[in-house]
């Protein structure tokens, strides 16, 4: 593999599996032009944290669009009417202020909120790119909204991989039933499974381990450096 490409939507404070996909790939594409309903339960706007010792959703409110039911992700606007910024920061402070790495991690989280980004993609990308940079990775990012393909489904992904001169595509377990292998073989692009194994770590406030939380939970508990070391130790490409 000369250029392993991964593609995913820009999620809100993503879980560990999404960030691992970024660091495994040679080239990463944010799928930011696809459409969804702003009111639906999207990973783009919500993720689970350990709140009151239980996994609970934290959600960024998005503005509804009176003219469109389905809106491109990069056009989804954040609604500040409910003053969610202070509520989120207060909740995260209350539940993580005693975490071992709160002082290291919280300034990054706080800066996401205080920057007052207009749309959700800007918010999500700021966190992801700042975190990857702090971890010492120099990644090549591309955005589907700035690329040429107008295809859909597998053909869209194939076109995007070709446009960045990729020869292989990294896919997660959730894509197994979605991919059409003959199309990829015809395009001469190798399919590479992520083979993700969720790592475990100690929650400072719970004896029980809860998988699938935002990567922020892991960062708070073991720090940025050890979080990325932990992810690399579970990598099995």
trRosetta pair geometry for C-beta under 8 A, 3 or more apart (Angstrom, degrees):
i j d omega theta_ij theta_ji phi_ij phi_ji
1 4 4.9 35 162 -61 136 95
1 26 7.9 -176 141 -14 105 131
1 167 6.3 -178 -143 84 61 104
1 168 4.4 -44 -127 8 112 148
1 190 6.7 -112 -92 63 97 137
1 192 7.0 10 -87 -60 150 147
2 26 7.9 -59 133 16 41 174
2 167 5.3 56 43 22 93 135
3 26 5.0 -124 -146 83 53 142
3 27 5.8 15 -176 -1 98 119
3 164 7.2 -159 157 123 135 91
3 165 5.9 53 54 110 168 79
3 166 4.7 -128 112 -118 106 54
3 167 5.5 101 48 12 83 83
3 168 7.2 161 83 31 51 79
4 24 7.1 -70 116 137 138 81
4 25 5.4 -137 110 -137 91 59
4 26 4.8 112 46 3 71 97
4 27 7.4 168 83 28 43 73
4 166 7.1 56 -151 -151 10 104
4 167 8.0 -50 -73 63 45 71
4 168 4.8 -32 -109 81 69 110
4 169 7.7 164 -161 -89 63 13
4 170 5.6 58 171 -39 105 109
4 192 6.3 -37 -138 37 113 155
5 25 6.1 46 -150 -156 20 118
5 26 7.0 -52 -68 58 50 85
5 27 4.9 -25 -105 74 79 99
5 28 7.4 162 -157 -91 60 29
5 29 6.6 21 -175 -5 105 108
5 160 7.6 176 157 118 144 89
5 161 4.7 170 66 -125 152 86
5 164 6.0 129 -106 76 132 127
5 166 3.6 -38 -22 -112 128 154
5 168 6.9 160 20 84 74 53
5 169 5.5 -30 70 -107 91 63
5 170 6.8 -166 86 12 37 85
6 21 4.7 170 -173 165 152 97
6 22 6.6 -138 81 -89 140 37
6 24 6.7 87 -42 76 143 93
6 25 3.6 -116 5 -66 108 142
6 27 7.7 169 25 88 63 52
6 28 5.3 -16 66 -115 92 77
6 29 7.3 -173 93 29 45 72
6 169 7.6 126 -92 -165 41 58
6 170 4.2 -34 -85 63 92 116
7 28 7.6 161 -85 -164 39 56
7 29 4.4 -15 -107 70 86 105
7 30 7.9 176 -152 -89 63 9
7 31 5.4 72 171 -46 97 107
7 144 7.6 67 -151 -60 115 119
7 157 6.0 -164 48 -133 155 93
7 160 6.1 77 -93 104 145 145
7 161 7.6 -95 -33 -64 126 84
7 169 7.5 -24 5 -153 104 101
8 11 7.4 -38 143 -17 113 102
8 18 5.9 -166 131 -143 162 96
8 21 6.1 84 -20 95 138 149
8 22 8.0 -90 35 -62 124 84
8 30 7.2 -35 76 -124 57 51
8 31 6.2 -111 140 14 12 105
8 172 7.9 50 -89 -11 121 127
9 30 7.2 61 -149 -169 26 71
9 31 4.9 -60 -78 71 61 97
9 32 7.1 125 -142 -84 66 50
9 34 7.0 -80 -94 46 113 121
9 43 7.0 120 84 78 121 108
9 44 6.1 -66 145 -79 127 96
9 73 6.3 -176 -153 -88 111 171
10 30 4.9 22 -53 -156 100 121
10 31 7.9 -167 -15 56 68 54
10 32 5.8 17 1 -90 115 100
10 44 7.0 59 84 -128 65 84
10 73 7.1 151 44 143 93 137
10 121 5.3 87 67 -138 143 75
10 124 4.2 130 148 108 103 131
10 125 5.4 -33 -147 -64 146 79
10 128 6.6 -123 -146 -1 91 149
11 14 4.2 97 76 -90 117 89
11 15 7.7 -31 110 7 153 70
11 18 5.7 -76 30 -134 133 175
11 43 4.4 -35 -128 140 114 102
11 44 6.0 -103 -119 -92 52 37
11 47 7.0 92 159 -68 109 121
11 124 6.2 174 90 -152 21 135
12 43 6.7 -164 28 160 83 53
12 44 6.1 75 -23 154 94 27
12 45 5.4 76 -31 -134 143 13
12 46 6.1 58 59 -17 142 12
12 47 5.3 -158 93 -15 92 108
12 60 5.9 -162 -119 1 146 121
12 120 7.1 -54 -75 -172 103 108
12 123 7.4 7 -115 109 84 114
12 124 5.5 -89 -87 -96 48 107
13 47 5.0 -137 77 45 95 149
13 58 7.6 9 42 76 143 123
13 109 7.9 29 -101 -120 124 97
13 124 7.8 -112 -25 -124 42 77
13 127 6.2 -58 -86 140 62 162
13 214 4.1 4 134 -147 110 131
13 215 6.8 -152 173 40 72 79
13 216 5.2 -26 -166 -20 123 120
14 17 8.0 -113 159 64 105 62
14 18 3.7 -91 177 70 137 138
14 19 5.7 154 91 -42 122 85
14 43 7.6 51 -115 166 74 114
14 47 7.1 -154 -110 -97 20 150
14 124 7.9 78 -39 -162 91 104
14 128 6.7 45 4 -94 120 108
14 214 7.0 118 88 -141 17 71
14 215 5.9 22 86 -6 66 114
15 18 5.8 99 59 7 65 100
15 19 7.7 -141 101 2 35 92
15 47 6.8 -174 -52 -150 80 120
15 212 5.7 -33 -129 -157 148 45
15 213 6.6 138 -119 85 93 26
15 214 6.2 -98 -86 -110 57 28
15 215 6.2 138 -158 -43 21 76
16 19 5.9 -65 -152 42 36 106
16 20 6.0 39 154 -25 72 107
16 198 6.8 113 69 -138 130 76
16 199 6.8 -117 158 35 161 95
16 215 5.2 129 -76 -96 59 89
16 218 6.1 62 -76 -11 115 154
16 227 7.8 -138 -116 -174 105 99
16 231 6.2 -162 -173 -96 104 109
17 20 5.6 -52 -145 33 31 114
17 21 6.7 37 154 -25 62 101
17 172 6.6 78 162 -127 122 133
17 194 7.4 82 -166 140 96 151
17 196 5.0 33 -127 -155 106 156
17 198 7.1 -49 -59 -92 102 82
18 21 5.8 -50 -157 26 33 114
18 22 7.1 34 148 -19 62 100
18 215 7.9 -110 57 -36 94 122
19 22 5.6 -49 -157 29 41 114
19 23 6.7 28 153 -11 70 104
19 128 7.4 -160 -102 -139 89 89
19 131 7.3 -61 -127 113 131 134
19 132 7.6 -165 -152 -77 96 90
19 215 5.4 47 -9 -77 143 156
19 231 7.0 -87 101 -108 101 162
20 23 6.0 -62 -149 41 35 102
20 24 6.1 33 155 -22 69 110
20 194 7.4 104 108 -170 112 120
20 196 6.6 129 80 -119 146 105
20 231 4.7 -156 -96 -168 99 121
20 234 7.7 -55 -123 79 148 106
20 235 6.9 -174 -167 -88 115 93
21 24 5.9 -57 -144 36 29 111
21 25 6.4 27 160 -23 64 110
21 28 7.8 117 126 -120 83 113
21 170 6.2 165 -152 120 89 127
21 172 6.6 -57 -82 -61 135 107
21 194 6.1 -46 -95 -113 92 136
22 25 6.2 -63 -151 31 26 108
22 28 5.2 24 -135 -106 74 156
22 128 7.3 167 -69 -178 167 113
22 132 6.3 -88 129 -96 138 133
22 137 7.9 117 128 114 99 158
22 139 6.5 -12 171 -121 96 163
23 132 7.2 -171 -75 -131 88 100
23 135 7.7 -61 -94 109 131 144
23 137 5.8 -112 -118 -96 91 160
23 139 7.7 -97 -101 -78 49 127
23 228 7.0 154 -95 -146 167 102
23 231 6.8 90 51 115 144 136
23 232 7.5 -82 124 -76 139 87
24 170 6.1 150 105 -141 120 164
24 194 7.1 143 54 -131 165 87
24 235 6.4 169 -94 -136 112 124
24 237 6.4 149 -160 -60 125 131
25 28 4.8 118 86 -73 139 83
25 139 7.8 60 83 -145 91 115
25 170 5.6 -130 -85 22 95 142
26 140 7.4 6 146 36 61 117
26 166 7.9 159 67 -116 111 91
27 140 5.0 -38 -119 83 73 117
27 142 6.8 19 175 -2 102 115
27 164 5.0 176 148 148 155 140
27 166 6.1 -128 55 -80 130 106
28 139 5.8 1 17 173 123 126
28 140 6.9 150 27 82 72 61
28 141 5.6 -29 79 -108 96 63
28 142 7.2 173 93 26 46 74
29 141 7.7 133 -101 -165 30 55
29 142 4.6 -28 -107 74 78 100
29 143 7.2 163 -161 -90 70 16
29 144 6.0 78 168 -57 110 83
29 147 7.6 -5 -145 -29 125 149
29 160 5.4 134 161 166 174 127
29 164 6.8 -150 -63 -19 115 148
30 121 7.8 116 152 -156 137 109
30 125 6.9 -4 -108 -98 168 108
30 141 6.5 17 -13 -169 105 104
30 142 7.2 -171 22 88 70 47
30 143 5.1 -18 63 -111 101 69
30 144 6.8 -125 94 -2 53 84
31 34 5.6 13 155 -5 103 117
31 73 7.8 76 117 27 68 146
31 144 4.9 29 -127 -7 50 143
31 160 8.0 -47 -93 -98 89 172
32 72 7.6 58 144 167 62 97
32 73 5.2 -119 -160 81 56 114
32 74 4.3 65 154 -54 105 111
32 121 5.3 73 -147 -131 122 142
32 143 5.3 -28 29 -160 127 97
32 144 5.8 165 34 43 64 90
32 145 5.0 -59 86 -18 97 113
33 72 5.3 -33 -162 -150 49 119
33 73 7.1 -81 -53 36 6 90
33 74 6.2 -24 -87 11 50 119
33 143 7.8 110 -34 158 95 84
33 144 4.8 -120 12 104 107 100
33 145 3.9 152 -68 -83 104 76
34 72 6.9 136 79 -136 17 68
34 73 6.1 28 64 -11 67 110
34 144 7.4 20 -27 89 82 149
35 70 4.0 63 153 159 125 106
35 71 6.0 156 -146 72 87 17
35 72 5.3 -53 -86 -78 74 47
35 73 7.4 -154 -103 -29 27 66
36 40 6.1 -105 168 46 103 128
36 42 5.6 92 138 -92 154 138
36 44 7.0 160 54 9 151 144
36 70 6.4 176 93 -146 1 81
36 71 7.0 -41 65 58 53 66
36 73 6.4 41 19 -74 107 84
36 76 7.8 -16 65 -65 96 137
37 40 4.3 93 73 -19 101 107
37 69 6.1 -32 -105 164 96 75
37 70 6.1 -60 -69 -96 62 59
37 71 7.5 87 -123 16 26 85
38 42 8.0 -69 -141 4 31 136
38 45 7.8 73 -162 -32 66 153
38 62 4.1 -133 -173 110 110 132
38 63 6.9 -38 164 77 162 42
38 64 6.0 -173 74 -105 130 47
38 65 6.6 119 -1 -5 135 93
38 71 5.6 10 -42 35 101 132
38 76 5.3 160 -104 -135 104 109
39 62 7.5 -136 -69 69 44 107
39 64 6.4 19 -54 -99 108 97
41 46 6.3 -59 -160 46 72 140
42 45 5.2 65 72 19 97 92
42 46 6.8 118 73 22 51 89
43 46 6.9 -92 -120 64 29 63
43 47 6.7 56 -151 -79 72 85
44 73 5.7 -136 -125 -139 151 114
44 76 7.0 76 137 54 139 159
44 120 5.8 75 156 130 99 140
44 121 7.9 -33 -159 -75 110 67
44 124 7.0 -79 -159 -52 65 155
45 59 5.9 40 135 -160 93 76
45 60 4.5 -120 -159 58 83 91
45 61 7.8 98 -178 -79 131 9
45 62 5.7 -83 -104 -33 152 116
45 76 7.6 -104 -63 140 119 145
45 120 5.8 -56 -88 -137 87 150
46 57 5.1 6 -178 -166 120 109
46 58 6.6 172 -147 82 71 43
46 59 4.0 -15 -97 -102 109 79
46 60 7.0 -151 -67 18 60 67
47 57 7.3 147 80 -141 17 65
47 58 6.3 -19 64 54 66 88
47 213 7.5 91 157 -173 97 47
47 214 4.4 91 130 -73 133 100
48 55 4.4 21 174 -175 133 98
48 56 6.3 142 -145 66 82 19
48 57 5.7 -51 -90 -85 68 49
48 58 7.4 136 -120 8 21 78
48 210 8.0 -106 126 145 128 127
48 212 6.6 37 50 119 128 90
48 213 5.2 -95 97 -118 90 65
48 214 6.7 -170 72 -21 45 80
49 55 7.4 159 79 -143 22 56
49 56 6.5 -33 63 63 70 72
49 58 5.3 29 2 -17 116 123
49 91 7.9 120 77 131 146 112
49 92 7.0 -81 -165 -102 167 83
49 95 6.9 110 138 97 120 150
49 213 6.2 84 -116 -161 32 108
49 214 5.7 -20 -80 21 77 117
49 216 6.9 -31 -107 78 106 116
49 217 6.0 168 -140 -66 68 107
50 53 6.5 6 175 -126 97 25
50 54 7.0 147 -152 64 62 15
50 55 6.2 -39 -94 -85 58 54
50 56 7.9 94 -139 19 17 79
50 95 6.7 177 98 166 69 128
50 203 6.1 132 -85 -144 176 135
50 205 6.7 158 129 69 130 113
50 206 6.4 -121 -164 -6 141 137
50 210 6.2 146 -88 47 106 141
50 213 6.1 -21 -36 -117 84 152
50 217 5.6 95 1 -125 103 129
51 54 6.6 -42 71 65 62 68
51 55 7.8 67 25 -153 76 16
51 56 4.2 -65 47 42 118 123
51 58 7.6 133 -43 -58 137 99
51 91 6.3 -11 -124 177 125 111
51 95 5.2 -78 -119 -91 60 160
52 56 7.2 40 37 -12 94 140
52 95 7.0 -79 -36 -106 45 115
53 205 5.9 -124 -92 134 86 104
53 206 5.2 144 -147 -83 88 108
55 210 5.1 -176 -55 180 113 146
55 212 7.5 31 -136 84 151 99
55 213 6.2 -133 -118 -87 104 96
58 88 6.1 92 -168 -129 119 99
58 91 7.0 177 -109 95 116 143
58 92 7.8 37 -110 -63 157 98
58 214 7.7 -32 39 -28 120 141
59 84 8.0 -88 92 -150 64 147
60 78 6.1 -56 168 -126 113 101
60 84 6.8 151 -132 109 49 152
60 120 6.1 141 104 -117 142 107
60 123 6.9 148 -128 98 164 162
61 78 7.1 90 82 -165 62 64
61 79 4.4 -67 117 62 104 108
61 81 7.5 -86 106 46 146 87
61 82 5.6 87 4 23 158 130
61 84 5.7 164 6 -30 105 147
62 76 5.2 -27 -149 176 135 106
62 77 6.6 121 -162 74 77 47
62 78 6.4 -64 -108 -107 59 38
62 79 6.0 110 -179 -5 9 98
62 120 6.3 -35 -96 -45 111 131
63 76 7.7 167 47 -173 76 61
63 77 4.4 -11 29 81 122 104
63 78 7.2 44 -14 95 91 10
63 79 4.6 138 -65 -67 71 98
65 68 4.5 -15 115 54 134 85
65 69 7.8 -142 74 -65 102 13
65 71 5.2 130 -3 -73 148 130
68 71 5.3 114 106 -77 126 80
71 75 5.4 -124 174 86 98 104
71 76 5.5 121 110 -79 125 78
72 75 4.5 70 67 14 93 108
72 76 7.5 -140 95 -29 48 78
72 145 7.2 96 175 -101 136 118
73 76 5.7 -37 -156 0 39 117
73 120 7.2 -88 -178 77 78 111
73 121 5.8 103 134 -67 91 113
74 119 6.6 70 -175 131 45 150
74 121 4.6 -16 -112 -6 65 160
74 143 7.8 74 -80 -178 147 125
74 145 5.2 -31 14 -55 158 157
75 119 6.7 -90 -150 -127 15 146
76 119 5.8 115 76 -160 53 97
76 120 4.9 -21 94 19 110 117
76 121 7.2 114 47 -22 92 88
77 118 6.3 -47 -134 161 86 76
77 119 5.3 -65 -100 -99 48 75
77 120 7.6 177 -135 -18 5 82
78 117 6.5 86 4 90 143 79
78 118 6.7 176 28 164 97 24
78 119 6.3 171 -13 -127 84 21
78 120 5.7 134 -65 -66 89 71
78 123 6.6 84 -60 -30 141 139
79 82 6.8 55 119 5 103 93
80 83 7.0 48 174 -82 70 40
80 84 7.4 -121 -131 27 49 86
80 85 7.0 4 -136 -21 94 111
80 116 7.4 8 -83 -141 147 91
82 87 7.7 -38 133 6 96 141
83 86 5.6 -13 161 28 97 107
83 87 6.7 107 114 -17 76 101
84 87 5.2 -67 -151 46 44 115
84 88 5.7 45 155 -25 80 105
85 88 6.2 -59 -151 34 23 107
85 89 6.4 13 158 -10 62 111
85 113 4.6 136 -147 -176 94 113
85 114 7.5 114 -170 -74 132 48
86 89 5.8 -57 -141 43 31 108
86 90 5.9 33 158 -22 66 110
87 90 5.9 -56 -144 37 25 110
87 91 6.3 24 157 -18 62 109
88 91 5.8 -60 -149 37 28 109
88 92 6.2 21 158 -13 66 109
88 113 6.4 -173 77 -96 125 141
89 92 5.9 -56 -142 41 29 107
89 93 6.1 31 157 -20 64 109
89 109 7.7 151 -112 127 78 104
89 110 6.3 67 -124 -111 120 80
89 113 5.8 -131 -57 57 112 168
90 93 5.8 -55 -145 38 28 111
90 94 6.2 28 157 -20 64 109
91 94 5.8 -55 -145 36 28 111
91 95 6.2 5 163 -2 64 114
92 95 6.2 -67 -139 48 26 98
92 96 5.6 -21 176 22 66 121
92 106 7.4 154 129 -123 117 95
92 109 6.3 -130 143 145 162 152
92 216 7.8 -45 -139 147 125 143
93 96 6.9 -77 -123 54 16 81
93 97 5.2 38 179 -60 63 108
93 106 7.3 68 -95 -136 77 137
94 97 6.7 -14 -112 -6 12 113
95 205 7.5 -123 -175 34 74 167
96 99 4.4 -21 -169 -8 77 127
96 102 5.4 156 138 -105 89 107
96 106 7.3 166 103 -79 121 106
96 220 4.8 -69 -157 -151 125 152
97 102 5.5 97 -140 -156 31 165
98 102 7.2 80 32 -26 10 144
98 204 6.5 -164 112 129 87 136
98 205 7.2 100 78 -69 114 109
99 102 4.5 122 62 -53 90 93
99 105 7.9 -35 99 40 132 130
99 204 5.0 169 -119 24 62 147
99 205 7.6 -66 -80 -21 80 105
99 220 3.8 -3 149 164 161 101
99 221 5.9 -83 -158 -77 110 50
100 204 6.1 177 -18 -80 85 137
100 220 7.5 123 49 155 64 56
100 221 6.4 61 32 -159 104 34
100 222 7.3 40 67 -87 130 28
100 223 7.2 -68 107 -44 106 91
101 104 4.5 -45 -174 41 88 117
101 105 5.3 69 127 -14 96 110
101 219 6.4 -117 98 152 133 61
101 220 5.5 -173 68 -157 88 30
101 221 6.9 -29 23 46 106 10
101 222 6.8 -26 -9 77 138 13
101 223 4.2 179 -96 -80 151 69
101 224 7.6 -179 176 -16 147 65
102 105 6.4 -75 -139 48 24 95
102 106 5.3 24 176 -30 69 118
102 220 5.9 33 -81 -147 62 93
103 106 6.7 -36 -113 25 18 109
104 107 7.9 -84 168 22 22 100
104 219 7.8 -134 98 166 104 94
104 223 5.9 25 72 -128 158 86
104 224 6.6 -130 144 -9 127 101
105 108 6.0 -63 -169 35 50 110
105 109 6.4 41 145 -17 80 109
105 216 6.8 136 168 -154 134 77
105 219 4.6 128 -112 134 141 113
105 220 5.4 -111 52 -83 155 63
105 223 7.6 -150 -48 -123 106 45
105 224 7.1 161 -87 -51 89 91
106 109 5.4 -58 -148 40 42 112
106 110 5.8 42 157 -23 75 107
107 110 5.6 -54 -140 39 31 113
107 111 6.3 34 159 -24 64 105
108 111 5.9 -53 -148 32 28 111
108 112 7.1 37 151 -26 59 98
108 127 7.0 102 156 -133 101 76
108 130 5.9 174 -147 120 111 132
108 131 6.8 98 174 -77 152 80
108 134 7.3 -68 -89 -27 144 158
109 112 5.9 -50 -163 21 35 114
109 113 7.3 20 150 -7 64 104
109 127 7.7 37 -106 -120 51 116
109 216 6.4 72 -87 -133 124 132
110 113 6.0 -64 -159 40 38 105
110 114 5.9 20 156 -9 75 115
111 114 5.9 -59 -130 47 33 103
111 115 6.0 47 165 -37 66 105
111 126 7.8 -132 118 148 96 126
111 130 7.8 174 85 -139 132 176
112 115 6.3 -56 -157 19 20 114
112 117 7.7 -38 -174 -6 64 122
112 123 5.9 78 -176 -163 97 81
112 126 5.8 157 -116 94 80 120
112 127 5.0 11 -94 -68 134 103
113 116 8.0 33 160 -61 43 50
115 123 7.7 166 73 -109 116 70
115 126 6.6 -140 54 -170 165 173
117 120 7.7 119 109 -97 122 18
117 122 3.9 -173 -164 100 127 115
117 123 4.3 -167 56 -63 146 76
117 126 6.7 -152 -65 -9 141 138
118 122 6.3 58 47 26 70 148
119 122 5.3 99 65 5 75 102
119 123 7.4 -139 104 -3 42 91
120 123 5.5 -53 -152 36 40 116
120 124 6.1 34 155 -16 72 109
121 124 5.8 -58 -143 42 31 107
121 125 5.9 28 161 -18 68 111
122 125 6.1 -57 -139 39 24 107
122 126 6.3 31 159 -27 60 107
123 126 6.1 -60 -157 27 24 112
123 127 7.0 15 155 -11 60 105
124 127 6.1 -60 -157 36 32 106
124 128 6.2 23 155 -14 69 112
125 128 5.7 -59 -141 42 33 108
125 129 5.7 22 167 -11 71 114
126 129 6.5 -63 -140 43 20 101
126 130 6.0 16 163 -15 60 115
127 130 6.1 -64 -144 40 23 107
127 131 6.1 21 161 -19 63 112
128 131 6.0 -62 -150 36 24 109
128 132 6.3 21 157 -16 64 109
129 132 5.8 -51 -142 38 32 110
129 133 6.2 33 157 -20 64 108
129 141 7.2 -44 -100 -42 112 158
130 133 5.7 -58 -149 38 29 113
130 134 6.2 29 155 -20 65 107
131 134 5.8 -54 -145 36 30 110
131 135 6.4 26 155 -17 63 108
131 215 7.5 89 -177 106 161 138
131 219 7.9 -88 -136 -88 120 146
131 224 7.3 -157 -155 -131 79 112
132 135 5.8 -60 -151 38 30 111
132 137 4.9 -68 178 64 87 115
132 139 5.8 -35 156 5 144 130
133 136 7.8 68 174 -54 32 16
133 137 7.1 -97 -87 60 28 67
134 224 5.6 -63 123 -167 115 158
135 224 5.8 -140 -85 169 79 104
135 225 7.4 161 -131 -96 72 44
135 227 7.8 -87 -105 77 123 99
135 228 4.6 124 -155 -54 127 154
136 228 7.9 176 38 94 96 167
140 164 8.0 148 125 -162 126 128
142 146 7.2 -132 -175 67 75 109
142 147 6.6 56 162 -60 117 119
142 160 7.8 164 105 -171 132 99
142 163 8.0 167 169 103 159 110
142 164 5.8 -134 -14 -82 160 132
143 146 4.7 65 76 14 97 106
143 147 7.2 -173 93 -19 49 91
144 147 5.3 -60 -147 30 41 117
144 149 7.5 -56 -158 58 91 103
144 156 7.9 37 -152 171 133 109
144 160 6.0 -38 -109 -109 96 134
147 159 8.0 143 139 126 124 98
147 160 6.0 74 119 -119 164 82
147 163 5.4 105 -159 116 120 165
148 159 7.4 -117 83 163 86 117
148 163 6.2 173 32 -111 101 138
149 155 7.9 -176 -167 133 125 77
149 156 5.6 138 136 -142 132 63
149 159 3.5 122 -102 117 139 139
149 160 5.7 -94 19 -58 145 69
149 163 6.7 -122 -27 -35 106 137
151 155 3.9 -109 170 114 141 104
151 156 4.3 -164 92 -73 88 62
151 158 7.7 -35 86 54 156 90
151 159 5.2 138 23 -8 130 142
152 155 6.5 36 60 57 42 101
152 156 5.3 7 -126 -35 12 119
153 156 6.1 125 50 11 29 101
153 157 7.7 -66 135 1 36 97
153 178 7.9 -150 -156 176 86 93
153 180 7.9 44 147 -4 115 121
154 157 5.8 -58 -152 39 38 109
154 158 6.1 38 152 -20 71 108
154 178 7.7 169 -67 144 90 78
154 179 6.4 106 -104 -143 114 52
154 180 4.7 -80 -45 28 168 105
154 183 5.0 93 131 80 138 153
154 184 7.2 -101 -173 -50 118 86
155 158 5.5 -51 -143 38 33 114
155 159 6.2 37 156 -22 65 105
155 183 7.0 -94 -73 -177 68 142
156 159 5.8 -57 -150 35 28 111
156 160 6.4 26 154 -18 64 107
157 160 5.7 -56 -148 36 31 111
157 161 6.4 31 155 -18 66 105
157 169 6.8 76 156 -146 113 150
158 161 5.9 -55 -149 36 30 109
158 162 6.3 29 154 -17 64 108
158 183 6.4 -108 -54 142 148 106
158 184 6.5 -152 -95 -100 110 65
158 187 4.8 -143 -158 -81 125 172
158 189 6.4 -174 -133 19 83 150
159 162 5.7 -58 -149 38 30 111
159 163 6.3 34 154 -27 65 106
160 163 5.6 -51 -147 29 31 114
160 164 7.0 9 160 0 63 103
161 164 6.6 -72 -156 45 29 93
161 166 4.0 -86 -173 63 81 129
161 169 5.3 -62 -95 -80 149 107
161 187 7.9 92 75 137 122 139
161 189 5.6 73 114 -134 147 150
162 165 7.4 29 -175 -82 37 28
162 166 6.9 -85 -67 45 24 81
162 187 6.9 -103 -62 -175 118 119
162 189 7.5 -97 -64 -66 80 130
166 169 6.7 83 137 -73 137 71
166 189 6.8 45 111 -133 94 114
167 188 7.6 -45 -147 132 78 86
167 189 6.4 -164 -172 -124 33 64
167 190 6.6 28 140 15 74 98
168 189 6.4 159 -101 -174 26 72
168 190 4.1 -25 -111 66 90 98
168 191 7.5 -171 -159 -68 75 11
168 192 5.2 45 168 -19 116 120
169 184 6.9 -106 29 -138 132 130
169 189 5.6 44 -15 154 107 119
169 190 7.2 177 21 85 67 49
169 191 5.8 -26 65 -112 95 56
169 192 6.6 171 79 25 39 83
170 192 5.0 -36 -97 81 61 106
170 193 7.9 64 -154 178 60 6
170 194 5.8 78 176 -76 95 83
170 237 7.8 -50 -118 -118 112 118
171 175 4.3 -99 -178 71 115 142
171 176 7.6 146 126 -67 122 52
171 179 6.2 10 -155 -58 173 139
171 191 6.3 -22 12 -162 123 93
171 192 7.2 140 16 72 71 52
171 193 6.3 -45 70 -110 80 49
171 194 6.5 -122 94 -21 32 92
172 175 5.6 100 61 3 65 101
172 193 7.9 84 -129 -159 16 66
172 194 4.8 -8 -101 15 57 140
172 196 6.4 3 -138 -11 89 131
173 176 5.9 -14 -167 -25 50 114
173 193 7.4 54 -78 -161 63 105
173 194 7.0 -95 -29 54 70 105
173 196 6.5 -108 -14 35 108 104
174 178 7.7 19 134 -1 64 126
175 178 4.8 -77 -156 49 60 115
175 179 5.4 61 150 -35 95 102
176 179 6.7 -54 -147 22 20 106
176 193 7.9 25 -87 -114 95 113
179 184 7.0 -6 -177 -23 109 134
179 191 6.6 100 175 -127 155 143
180 183 4.4 50 99 7 108 117
180 184 7.1 152 87 -12 61 87
181 184 5.6 -62 -150 40 39 109
181 185 6.1 39 156 -22 74 105
181 191 6.4 -82 -117 -4 84 151
182 185 5.5 -53 -143 37 34 112
182 186 6.2 37 157 -21 66 104
183 186 5.8 -54 -151 35 30 112
183 187 6.4 22 152 -12 63 109
184 187 5.6 -59 -147 43 33 108
184 189 5.0 -89 -166 72 84 94
184 190 7.7 98 153 -122 115 7
184 191 5.3 63 125 -50 161 105
185 188 7.4 33 179 -77 35 35
192 237 6.4 15 175 -157 120 101
194 237 7.6 -43 -142 -94 36 80
195 236 4.6 -87 113 85 132 99
195 237 6.8 176 35 -91 119 35
196 234 7.7 44 -161 132 54 116
197 234 4.7 -138 73 -174 100 111
197 236 6.7 53 -5 7 116 121
198 211 4.6 43 154 -142 156 129
198 212 7.4 -38 -125 -49 148 62
198 234 7.8 -45 137 179 4 162
199 230 4.8 144 144 161 166 105
199 231 6.6 -119 -5 -86 139 46
199 233 7.1 83 -104 71 133 100
199 234 4.8 -133 -65 -37 99 146
200 209 5.2 -8 -145 -154 105 163
200 211 7.7 -65 -93 -79 74 94
201 209 7.6 133 55 -129 42 116
201 218 5.8 99 38 -133 149 87
201 221 5.6 132 128 106 123 134
201 222 5.3 -90 -162 -28 142 135
201 230 6.5 -19 -68 -132 118 162
202 209 7.8 -82 -109 -90 34 99
202 221 6.3 -173 84 178 62 127
202 222 7.7 112 46 -64 77 102
203 206 4.1 1 92 50 137 91
203 207 7.8 -98 61 -36 100 12
203 208 7.6 -10 34 75 133 49
203 209 6.6 167 -11 -110 105 55
203 210 7.0 38 -51 20 144 92
203 217 7.3 -26 -111 174 96 111
203 221 6.1 -85 -117 -99 38 144
204 220 7.6 -99 7 127 123 96
204 221 5.6 -166 -24 -119 92 87
206 209 7.6 151 108 -80 108 30
206 210 7.1 14 99 -10 154 107
210 213 5.8 69 108 -38 103 116
213 216 7.9 -98 141 57 98 72
213 217 4.2 3 122 16 136 149
213 218 7.5 153 83 -30 106 81
214 217 5.6 118 69 -9 73 90
215 218 5.4 -52 -162 39 54 112
215 219 6.1 58 141 -24 76 104
215 227 6.9 92 -174 -177 97 140
216 219 5.4 -53 -145 38 35 116
216 220 6.2 39 156 -23 67 104
217 220 5.9 -54 -150 33 28 111
217 221 6.5 16 155 -11 62 113
218 221 5.9 -67 -149 42 31 106
218 222 6.2 -33 177 33 70 103
218 227 4.9 111 130 -121 111 112
218 230 7.4 -135 -174 66 130 148
219 222 7.4 -87 -130 57 17 65
219 223 6.7 12 -164 -158 56 11
219 224 5.9 22 -138 -78 99 60
219 227 5.4 -28 -87 -49 62 155
222 226 4.2 -104 151 95 105 126
222 227 5.7 142 83 -62 104 72
222 230 6.8 62 101 -28 155 140
223 226 5.0 72 65 24 95 102
223 227 6.5 -152 92 -16 43 91
224 227 5.8 -58 -148 30 25 114
224 228 6.8 12 162 -9 62 106
225 228 6.5 -68 -158 39 27 100
225 229 6.3 25 150 -17 65 112
226 229 5.2 -51 -141 41 39 117
226 230 6.0 47 155 -26 67 102
227 230 5.7 -54 -151 33 28 114
227 231 6.7 26 151 -17 62 104
228 231 5.6 -46 -145 34 38 112
228 232 6.4 38 155 -18 65 104
229 232 5.9 -56 -149 37 30 110
229 233 6.5 34 152 -25 64 106
230 233 5.8 -54 -150 29 30 113
230 234 7.0 15 156 -9 62 108
231 234 6.2 -69 -156 40 32 102
231 235 6.9 52 147 -48 65 96
232 235 5.5 -33 -154 -3 40 123
